[in-house]
Amino acid sequence: MTPPRNRLARLLLWSGLVLFSLRPLAAVDRAVETLAAPLRAVTGLASPLKLLRRREVAAAETRLAASAAAEAEESLRLLLDLVRYARPTEPALVEGRRFVHGEVLGRVAESADRLRARVRDVRGLAVGMPVASGNAYAGRVAEIAPDPRPPGGIVLVDLVTARSFHVGARVAGAAGGEDVFLTVGGLDVPPGRPGGEEAAVRLAVHHPSDRELAGGIARVHELFADAEPFAALAAGFVLGAVRRDPSGARWSIEPALDYKDGLFWVVILAPPDPALPAREPVAEEIFAAEWARATPLAVGDASPWREAVRIAGGRARGMEAGAAVTARGRRLVGRVARAGPWTADVSFLGDPGFSVVAVARLEGLAAPQVLGRLVSLGRDRRDGTVLFRWVKRVELALPAGEARAAIPARLYTGSGDAGLSCGYFLGEGEIPLAGDLRIIRLATAAEPRDLGALYVRVAAGGEEEP
């Protein structure tokens, strides 16, 4: 029979462990992980399940290696197209402007309506300059932070979706009628409209000059151009289609851009300067990154519905949460979900809740199409495909032809999420063209359990790209 004193000690120890699991202490957590790291590595490497799957792993690695070169070329072409189509295509929007490209890195922590973009040359840029993507208006430069290695830098952009943002606009009159002038800025959130991820994003309209305005395309036009120092540079860029509320008492704009999840590349509109020629970024420079080869320490997560793994590495090797994880070449297979001192947890594409922004190459269409945010629903074990929920916020440009329910596409990553750049291949599938809830079924080259090695994008001190 166990003495009462021993029972009390075990009870106290058990209670402490339960409390620690609910409210872990960072210092204790780091110490436990450090002590357990060697044992975890040994048990992972010696796993008999890995030995049993050696043939499947070798076959998967062979398939990935065979397609790596072609996928890298595809990624380069896609990225060059994304950079090219960030410039406006309408002749009237090209004249009298210099375009400085910026890759969107993400949002400022305290504001979802302010984004960060990396530019290669901040010379000649100023606060207040307009920012666009294609023919569509995005916002204005709010701050410019020079890079330690000039002339590059980080530009902070205030989006038109911000509550305090206002820009003048004009809707051309129909059939020779008078133009209608209005102010646009912030989001339109009428009372009683449902919110959430599925809700449509609309820009708010203020003070239209004609209360009978029924619709039309709103373009930037500052009625009092002296109020904005760079108003002429923004003139004519598209904001979106004006929609009138059924009550007839309010208007909103269905935007031409997905401001929430679809801004990957932007251009800053600057005055022409012969001393500062516009030079588009080179794809090889954008893809330049350092990588660390990592070995999975287990076959997968203990939960049967999860698709995740712990790898050797961690912050000691420069791995951070959000970092891209690839197999061979430029094929994204997952991202770092959590980084500890010596190990890191990787969430794969088929892990329910895995989130990524995406762009698509549609069959029969030259220009890449921004999809926005995809959220994984898990892997279908019957055929190995991954199901993604897609929230469509802007209409896709589609090739001419007969109506169809879906269109074949190849999907790649967008930018704007920490640790992730544009152009990494995700897989191929079909994009549904109708319905409120759209599900994309994506075919991947291999399942995570068949990957013998992973490559994690790291901040510094890594290896060449796999």
C-alpha positions as CSV (number, residue, x, y, z in Angstrom):
1,M,0.0,0.0,0.0
2,T,1.4,3.4,-1.0
3,P,2.1,5.6,2.1
4,P,-0.1,8.8,2.3
5,R,3.0,11.0,2.0
6,N,3.9,9.5,-1.4
7,R,0.3,9.7,-2.6
8,L,0.3,13.4,-1.7
9,A,3.5,14.0,-3.5
10,R,2.2,12.3,-6.6
11,L,-1.0,14.3,-6.5
12,L,0.9,17.6,-6.2
13,L,3.2,16.6,-9.1
14,W,0.3,15.6,-11.2
15,S,-1.6,18.8,-10.4
16,G,1.5,20.8,-11.3
17,L,1.9,19.1,-14.6
18,V,-1.7,19.7,-15.5
19,L,-1.4,23.4,-14.5
20,F,1.8,23.7,-16.6
21,S,0.1,22.2,-19.6
22,L,-2.7,24.8,-19.4
23,R,-0.4,27.7,-18.7
24,P,3.2,26.8,-19.8
25,L,6.1,28.9,-18.6
26,A,8.3,30.0,-21.5
27,A,11.6,29.3,-19.6
28,V,10.5,25.8,-18.4
29,D,9.2,25.0,-21.9
30,R,12.5,25.9,-23.5
31,A,14.4,23.9,-20.9
32,V,12.2,20.8,-21.5
33,E,12.6,21.1,-25.3
34,T,16.3,21.5,-25.0
35,L,16.7,18.4,-22.8
36,A,14.4,16.3,-25.0
37,A,15.9,17.4,-28.3
38,P,18.7,14.8,-28.5
39,L,16.3,11.9,-27.5
40,R,13.7,13.1,-30.0
41,A,16.2,13.2,-32.8
42,V,17.5,9.7,-32.1
43,T,14.0,8.2,-31.9
44,G,12.9,10.0,-35.0
45,L,15.9,8.9,-37.1
46,A,15.6,5.3,-35.8
47,S,11.9,5.0,-36.5
48,P,11.1,1.6,-38.0
49,L,8.3,3.2,-40.0
50,K,10.8,5.2,-41.9
51,L,12.6,2.1,-42.9
52,L,9.4,0.5,-44.1
53,R,8.6,3.5,-46.3
54,R,12.1,3.8,-47.8
55,R,10.8,2.7,-51.3
56,E,7.9,5.2,-51.3
57,V,10.2,8.0,-50.2
58,A,12.7,7.2,-52.9
59,A,10.0,7.2,-55.6
60,A,8.6,10.5,-54.4
61,E,12.0,12.1,-54.4
62,T,12.6,10.9,-58.0
63,R,9.3,12.4,-59.2
64,L,10.0,15.7,-57.5
65,A,13.5,15.9,-58.9
66,A,12.3,15.1,-62.4
67,S,9.9,18.1,-62.4
68,A,12.0,20.5,-60.3
69,A,13.7,22.2,-63.3
70,A,10.5,22.7,-65.2
71,E,8.6,24.1,-62.2
72,A,11.5,26.5,-61.5
73,E,11.2,27.9,-65.0
74,E,7.4,28.2,-64.6
75,S,7.9,30.1,-61.3
76,L,10.3,32.5,-62.9
77,R,7.8,33.2,-65.8
78,L,4.9,33.7,-63.4
79,L,6.9,36.1,-61.2
80,L,7.9,38.1,-64.2
81,D,4.3,38.3,-65.4
82,L,3.2,39.4,-61.9
83,V,5.7,42.2,-62.0
84,R,4.7,43.2,-65.5
85,Y,1.0,43.2,-64.8
86,A,1.5,45.3,-61.7
87,R,2.0,48.2,-64.2
88,P,-1.1,49.8,-65.7
89,T,-2.0,48.7,-69.2
90,E,-4.3,51.7,-70.3
91,P,-2.1,54.2,-72.3
92,A,-3.6,57.2,-70.5
93,L,-2.5,55.7,-67.1
94,V,1.1,55.2,-68.3
95,E,2.0,58.6,-69.7
96,G,3.7,61.1,-67.4
97,R,4.5,58.6,-64.7
98,R,7.4,56.6,-63.4
99,F,6.6,53.2,-61.8
100,V,8.5,51.9,-58.8
101,H,7.7,48.2,-58.1
102,G,7.1,47.0,-54.6
103,E,6.6,43.4,-53.3
104,V,4.0,43.3,-50.6
105,L,5.6,41.8,-47.4
106,G,2.5,42.0,-45.1
107,R,0.5,44.3,-43.0
108,V,1.6,46.5,-40.2
109,A,0.8,44.8,-36.9
110,E,-1.5,47.5,-35.5
111,S,-3.4,48.2,-38.8
112,A,-4.8,45.9,-41.4
113,D,-5.2,48.9,-43.7
114,R,-1.5,49.6,-43.8
115,L,0.8,47.3,-45.8
116,R,4.6,47.0,-46.1
117,A,6.2,46.7,-49.4
118,R,9.9,46.3,-50.3
119,V,11.2,48.4,-53.2
120,R,14.6,48.3,-54.8
121,D,15.1,52.0,-55.0
122,V,13.5,54.7,-52.8
123,R,15.2,57.6,-54.5
124,G,12.7,60.1,-55.8
125,L,9.9,58.6,-53.7
126,A,7.9,60.8,-51.3
127,V,5.1,60.5,-48.8
128,G,1.7,61.0,-50.4
129,M,2.5,59.4,-53.8
130,P,-0.3,57.2,-55.1
131,V,0.0,53.4,-55.1
132,A,-1.7,51.2,-57.7
133,S,-1.9,47.6,-58.9
134,G,-2.5,47.3,-62.6
135,N,-5.2,49.8,-63.6
136,A,-6.6,49.9,-60.1
137,Y,-6.0,52.4,-57.3
138,A,-4.7,51.0,-54.0
139,G,-3.7,53.9,-51.7
140,R,-0.9,56.3,-50.8
141,V,2.6,56.2,-49.5
142,A,2.5,56.8,-45.7
143,E,6.1,56.3,-44.7
144,I,9.5,55.5,-46.3
145,A,12.1,53.6,-44.4
146,P,15.5,53.4,-46.1
147,D,17.3,50.0,-46.2
148,P,20.7,49.6,-44.5
149,R,21.9,48.8,-48.0
150,P,20.8,51.7,-50.2
151,P,19.0,52.5,-52.4
152,G,16.4,49.9,-51.4
153,G,13.9,50.4,-48.7
154,I,10.5,49.5,-47.1
155,V,7.5,51.6,-48.0
156,L,4.4,51.7,-45.8
157,V,1.1,52.2,-47.8
158,D,-2.2,53.4,-46.4
159,L,-4.9,51.6,-48.3
160,V,-8.2,53.1,-49.5
161,T,-10.0,50.8,-47.1
162,A,-8.8,52.7,-44.0
163,R,-11.5,54.6,-42.2
164,S,-9.7,57.9,-42.3
165,F,-8.8,57.6,-46.0
166,H,-10.5,59.8,-48.5
167,V,-9.9,60.2,-52.3
168,G,-11.9,62.0,-54.9
169,A,-13.6,60.1,-57.7
170,R,-15.7,60.6,-60.8
171,V,-18.3,58.5,-62.5
172,A,-18.6,59.3,-66.2
173,G,-22.1,60.4,-67.2
174,A,-24.1,58.0,-69.4
175,A,-25.1,59.0,-72.9
176,G,-23.6,62.5,-72.7
177,G,-25.0,63.2,-69.3
178,E,-23.1,65.1,-66.6
179,D,-20.3,63.4,-64.6
180,V,-21.0,62.5,-61.0
181,F,-18.4,63.4,-58.4
182,L,-18.0,61.7,-55.1
183,T,-15.6,60.8,-52.3
184,V,-14.4,57.3,-51.6
185,G,-12.7,55.9,-48.5
186,G,-13.1,53.3,-45.8
187,L,-15.4,50.2,-45.9
188,D,-19.1,50.3,-46.3
189,V,-20.7,48.3,-43.5
190,P,-24.5,48.9,-43.6
191,P,-26.5,47.9,-40.5
192,G,-27.6,44.3,-40.5
193,R,-25.2,43.1,-43.1
194,P,-23.5,39.8,-42.1
195,G,-19.8,40.0,-41.5
196,G,-17.1,37.4,-41.4
197,E,-14.7,35.9,-44.0
198,E,-17.5,35.3,-46.6
199,A,-18.8,38.9,-46.5
200,A,-18.2,41.0,-49.6
201,V,-15.7,43.9,-49.2
202,R,-17.2,47.2,-50.4
203,L,-15.7,50.7,-50.4
204,A,-17.7,53.4,-48.8
205,V,-19.1,56.3,-51.0
206,H,-19.5,59.8,-49.5
207,H,-21.4,62.8,-50.8
208,P,-22.2,62.0,-54.4
209,S,-23.0,65.1,-56.4
210,D,-26.0,63.5,-57.9
211,R,-28.4,61.7,-55.5
212,E,-29.9,59.8,-58.5
213,L,-26.6,58.0,-59.3
214,A,-27.5,54.5,-60.3
215,G,-24.1,53.0,-61.1
216,G,-21.0,53.1,-63.2
217,I,-17.2,52.8,-62.9
218,A,-15.6,55.1,-60.4
219,R,-12.1,56.5,-61.2
220,V,-9.9,58.6,-59.1
221,H,-10.4,62.4,-59.7
222,E,-9.6,65.0,-57.2
223,L,-12.0,67.9,-57.7
224,F,-9.6,70.2,-55.8
225,A,-6.3,69.0,-57.1
226,D,-4.3,71.4,-55.0
227,A,-5.4,69.5,-51.9
228,E,-3.1,66.5,-52.8
229,P,0.4,67.2,-54.1
230,F,0.4,64.1,-56.4
231,A,-3.3,64.2,-57.4
232,A,-2.5,64.3,-61.1
233,L,-0.5,61.0,-60.9
234,A,-3.5,59.1,-59.5
235,A,-6.1,60.6,-61.9
236,G,-8.0,58.0,-63.9
237,F,-7.1,54.9,-61.9
238,V,-10.0,52.6,-61.3
239,L,-11.7,52.2,-57.8
240,G,-14.5,49.9,-58.9
241,A,-18.1,49.6,-59.8
242,V,-20.7,51.7,-58.0
243,R,-23.6,49.9,-56.5
244,R,-26.7,51.5,-55.2
245,D,-28.4,50.1,-52.1
246,P,-32.0,48.9,-52.7
247,S,-33.2,51.6,-50.4
248,G,-31.7,54.2,-52.8
249,A,-30.2,56.1,-49.8
250,R,-26.7,54.8,-49.9
251,W,-24.0,53.7,-52.4
252,S,-20.9,51.6,-52.2
253,I,-18.1,50.4,-54.6
254,E,-17.4,46.9,-55.5
255,P,-13.6,47.2,-55.7
256,A,-11.4,46.1,-58.6
257,L,-8.8,44.7,-56.1
258,D,-8.9,42.2,-53.3
259,Y,-7.5,44.6,-50.7
260,K,-7.6,42.0,-48.0
261,D,-5.7,39.1,-49.4
262,G,-4.9,39.8,-53.1
263,L,-2.2,42.5,-53.1
264,F,1.1,40.8,-54.0
265,W,2.8,43.4,-56.2
266,V,2.1,47.2,-56.4
267,V,3.6,50.1,-58.2
268,I,4.3,53.6,-56.7
269,L,3.4,56.3,-59.1
270,A,6.2,58.9,-59.2
271,P,6.9,61.9,-61.5
272,P,9.2,61.1,-64.4
273,D,12.9,61.5,-63.7
274,P,15.6,60.8,-66.3
275,A,18.2,60.3,-63.6
276,L,16.1,57.5,-62.1
277,P,15.1,55.1,-64.9
278,A,12.4,52.6,-64.0
279,R,13.9,49.1,-63.8
280,E,11.7,46.2,-63.1
281,P,12.8,43.6,-60.5
282,V,14.6,40.5,-61.7
283,A,13.0,37.2,-60.8
284,E,16.3,35.6,-59.8
285,E,16.9,38.4,-57.3
286,I,13.5,38.0,-55.7
287,F,13.8,34.2,-55.4
288,A,17.3,34.6,-53.8
289,A,17.0,33.2,-50.3
290,E,18.8,31.0,-47.9
291,W,17.5,27.5,-47.0
292,A,18.2,24.9,-44.3
293,R,17.8,21.2,-45.0
294,A,15.7,19.6,-42.3
295,T,15.0,16.0,-41.4
296,P,11.5,15.0,-40.1
297,L,11.7,13.6,-36.6
298,A,8.5,11.6,-36.9
299,V,6.2,10.3,-39.6
300,G,3.5,12.7,-38.7
301,D,1.2,14.3,-36.1
302,A,-0.4,11.8,-33.7
303,S,-3.8,13.1,-34.6
304,P,-5.1,11.2,-37.6
305,W,-6.8,14.3,-39.1
306,R,-3.7,16.5,-38.9
307,E,-0.9,16.7,-41.6
308,A,2.0,18.1,-39.6
309,V,5.5,17.0,-38.5
310,R,8.3,18.1,-36.2
311,I,11.7,18.7,-37.7
312,A,15.2,19.2,-36.4
313,G,16.3,22.8,-36.5
314,G,14.4,25.6,-34.9
315,R,15.5,29.2,-34.2
316,A,19.1,28.1,-33.6
317,R,19.2,27.5,-37.4
318,G,17.3,30.6,-38.4
319,M,13.8,29.0,-38.7
320,E,10.9,31.3,-37.8
321,A,7.1,30.9,-37.7
322,G,5.6,31.3,-41.2
323,A,8.7,30.4,-43.1
324,A,8.2,28.5,-46.4
325,V,8.9,24.8,-46.5
326,T,9.7,23.2,-49.8
327,A,10.6,19.7,-51.1
328,R,12.7,19.8,-54.2
329,G,12.8,23.0,-56.3
330,R,10.2,25.7,-55.9
331,R,7.3,23.5,-54.8
332,L,5.7,24.6,-51.5
333,V,4.7,21.7,-49.3
334,G,4.0,23.6,-46.0
335,R,5.1,26.4,-43.6
336,V,6.6,26.5,-40.2
337,A,3.8,26.7,-37.7
338,R,5.9,27.1,-34.6
339,A,9.7,27.4,-34.1
340,G,11.4,26.4,-30.8
341,P,15.1,26.7,-30.0
342,W,16.1,23.3,-31.5
343,T,13.0,22.0,-33.3
344,A,10.2,23.4,-35.4
345,D,6.6,22.2,-36.2
346,V,5.7,22.2,-39.9
347,S,2.1,22.4,-41.1
348,F,1.6,20.9,-44.5
349,L,-0.9,21.8,-47.3
350,G,-3.3,19.1,-46.2
351,D,-3.3,20.2,-42.6
352,P,-6.9,21.5,-41.9
353,G,-6.7,25.2,-41.4
354,F,-3.5,25.7,-43.3
355,S,-3.7,29.1,-45.0
356,V,-2.0,30.5,-48.0
357,V,-2.5,33.3,-50.5
358,A,-2.5,32.2,-54.1
359,V,-2.4,33.2,-57.7
360,A,-3.5,31.0,-60.7
361,R,-2.5,30.3,-64.2
362,L,-5.7,29.7,-66.0
363,E,-5.9,27.5,-69.1
364,G,-6.2,29.8,-72.2
365,L,-5.3,33.0,-70.4
366,A,-1.9,34.8,-70.5
367,A,-2.2,37.1,-67.4
368,P,-2.0,35.4,-64.0
369,Q,-5.1,35.7,-61.9
370,V,-5.1,36.6,-58.2
371,L,-7.2,34.2,-56.2
372,G,-6.6,35.6,-52.7
373,R,-6.8,33.5,-49.5
374,L,-7.1,29.7,-49.6
375,V,-7.8,27.7,-46.4
376,S,-7.2,23.9,-46.4
377,L,-10.0,21.6,-45.5
378,G,-7.6,18.6,-45.4
379,R,-6.5,15.8,-47.7
380,D,-8.9,13.5,-49.5
381,R,-7.3,10.1,-48.7
382,R,-9.2,8.5,-51.6
383,D,-7.1,10.2,-54.3
384,G,-4.5,12.2,-52.3
385,T,-5.8,15.6,-53.4
386,V,-6.0,18.6,-51.0
387,L,-9.3,20.5,-50.6
388,F,-9.1,24.3,-50.2
389,R,-11.9,26.7,-49.4
390,W,-11.7,29.8,-51.5
391,V,-13.2,33.1,-50.6
392,K,-13.7,34.9,-54.0
393,R,-13.7,38.7,-53.6
394,V,-13.0,40.0,-57.1
395,E,-14.1,38.6,-60.5
396,L,-11.6,36.6,-62.5
397,A,-10.8,37.4,-66.1
398,L,-11.8,34.4,-68.1
399,P,-10.8,33.2,-71.7
400,A,-13.5,33.7,-74.3
401,G,-15.6,30.6,-75.1
402,E,-18.4,28.5,-73.9
403,A,-19.7,28.7,-70.3
404,R,-18.3,26.1,-68.0
405,A,-18.5,25.1,-64.4
406,A,-14.7,25.1,-63.7
407,I,-11.5,25.9,-65.5
408,P,-8.1,24.0,-65.2
409,A,-5.4,25.9,-63.5
410,R,-1.9,25.7,-61.9
411,L,-1.6,27.4,-58.6
412,Y,1.3,29.3,-57.0
413,T,1.9,31.3,-53.9
414,G,1.3,35.0,-53.6
415,S,3.1,37.3,-51.1
416,G,2.0,39.2,-48.1
417,D,2.4,36.4,-45.5
418,A,5.5,36.4,-43.3
419,G,8.2,34.1,-44.7
420,L,6.5,33.6,-48.1
421,S,7.2,35.1,-51.5
422,C,5.3,35.0,-54.8
423,G,5.8,32.2,-57.3
424,Y,6.2,28.9,-55.4
425,F,4.3,26.1,-57.0
426,L,1.4,24.6,-55.0
427,G,-0.2,22.1,-57.4
428,E,-2.8,21.9,-60.2
429,G,-6.5,21.5,-60.2
430,E,-9.7,23.2,-61.4
431,I,-11.1,26.6,-60.3
432,P,-14.9,26.5,-59.8
433,L,-16.6,29.4,-61.5
434,A,-20.0,29.4,-59.7
435,G,-21.5,29.0,-56.2
436,D,-21.2,30.8,-52.9
437,L,-18.9,28.3,-51.3
438,R,-16.1,27.4,-53.7
439,I,-13.9,24.4,-53.1
440,I,-10.6,23.9,-55.1
441,R,-9.3,20.3,-55.3
442,L,-5.5,20.5,-55.7
443,A,-3.3,17.6,-56.9
444,T,0.2,17.5,-55.3
445,A,3.2,15.5,-56.4
446,A,3.7,13.7,-53.1
447,E,2.3,13.3,-49.6
448,P,4.3,14.6,-46.7
449,R,5.0,11.1,-45.4
450,D,6.8,10.3,-48.6
451,L,9.3,13.2,-48.2
452,G,12.7,12.3,-46.9
453,A,14.0,15.8,-46.6
454,L,12.5,19.3,-46.3
455,Y,14.0,22.7,-47.0
456,V,13.1,25.6,-44.7
457,R,13.6,29.2,-45.7
458,V,15.7,30.8,-43.1
459,A,16.8,34.4,-42.2
460,A,20.5,33.9,-42.5
461,G,23.3,31.3,-42.5
462,G,21.4,28.8,-44.7
463,E,22.3,26.8,-47.8
464,E,21.6,27.4,-51.5
465,E,18.1,26.8,-52.7
466,P,17.4,23.0,-53.2
